[in-house]
């Protein structure tokens, strides 16, 4: 049975989560389930200590640093397009940072994930790669 239907995270995510400081775990878990609710069949991997989701190509990633949880958008074009929506967000390069007790709005996260799916589908079609 599918992990999402069982409400059980992947073993990869569970291992990743256990390596994080306790104050970040709930935030990371909420991000994980939110992303999986939008793209349940996303492949998961770890890259540079970031838990990544892949749909055709790399989609988004989640991680932490000493002070913040992070959502890696993997798209500079997207963050530029969403600049008005991201007012007040701490952004560094392709990454949105936020304190565990002050999460990003769910609508923004979903909008980023959906937009990244669309970007990856367009890139996949131009390169002849299927979903």
N, C-alpha and C positions, 0 to 999 in steps of 0.2 A: 504494500500500500504506500502511496505517495506520502512523503514527510509532511507536506503542507496540509494534507487532509487529516493527518494524525496530530497536527499542531506540534510537531517535533522538529527542531532545527536540524540541519545537516550535521554530520559528525565533524566536518571541516569547520563549520561555524562554531560548534560547541568547543572544539579545541582552541580556536582563535579566541573565543570569549574568555576561557579560563586563564589565558595569559594576560588579560587586561586587568587594570586596577578595578577594585569593586565599585567605585563611584561611577565608572563608565558603562558597566555591564547592562543596566536596565535600558539606557539610552541606545546602546548598540543593538540590543535585542529588539527594541521597538522599531528601529530603522530596518533591521533585517526583515521582520515580518511585514512591514509596510512595503518594502521593495518586492518581497515575494508575493504579496497580494496583487501587485500590479503586473508582475511578470513571473508567474509561478514556475515556469519551466526554465528559468535562467540557470545557466551553468554557474558553478561557484569555483573560485580559486583564490589562492593567496599570492600576492605580489608585493614585495617590499613591505611586509607587515601590514598590508591592507587587504581586507576581505573584499574580493571583487565579484561582480555579477556580469555574466556575458550573455548577450543575445545577438547572435551573428558575430559581432565583435564585442570588445569590452564595453560595458554599459555604464556602470557606476561602481564606486567602491565606498567602503566605510572603514573608519579607523579612528585612532586617537593620537593625541600628543600629550604632553604633560598637563595641559590645562583644558583642552577642548576635545569634543567629539568632532569628527569630520565626515563630510559627504564629498567624495571626489566625483565631480561631474564628468570628467574625461572629455570635456568639450569647451574650448574657449569661445567658440562661436555662440554656443547656447547661453553661456553666462552673459555675453554681451547683449544678446537678444532679450534676456530676462532682467536686464539691469534695473528697470523700474520696480519689478517685483521683489528684488533683492535689497532694496534700500534698508539700511540698518543691519544687514548681515555682514559678518566679518569674512572677507574673501581674500584668499591668497592664491594667485594663479588660477587653477581650475578647481579649487577646493573651497567649500564653505565650512567655516568653523563655528562652533557654538558650545556653550557650557552645558553639561549634562542636565542641569535643572532648567535650562532655557532652550528647549529644542526648537528646531525650525518648524514652521507651520506645515502640517500634513499636506495641504494643498500645493505648497511649493515643492515639496519632495516628490509628490505624485506627478506634478507638471514636469519636473526635471526628468524623471524616469520615463514618462510617456514620450517626451520630446527626444530623449536619447534612443528609444526604441525606433522612432520614426527616422532619426538620422542614420542609424545603423541599417535600417531596411533600405533606404535610398542608396547608401554606400554599397550595400550588398548587391542590389540590382545593377548598379553601374559596373560592378566588378564580376557579375555573374555568379555570386554566391547566394545560395538559398538559405531560408530560415533554418 
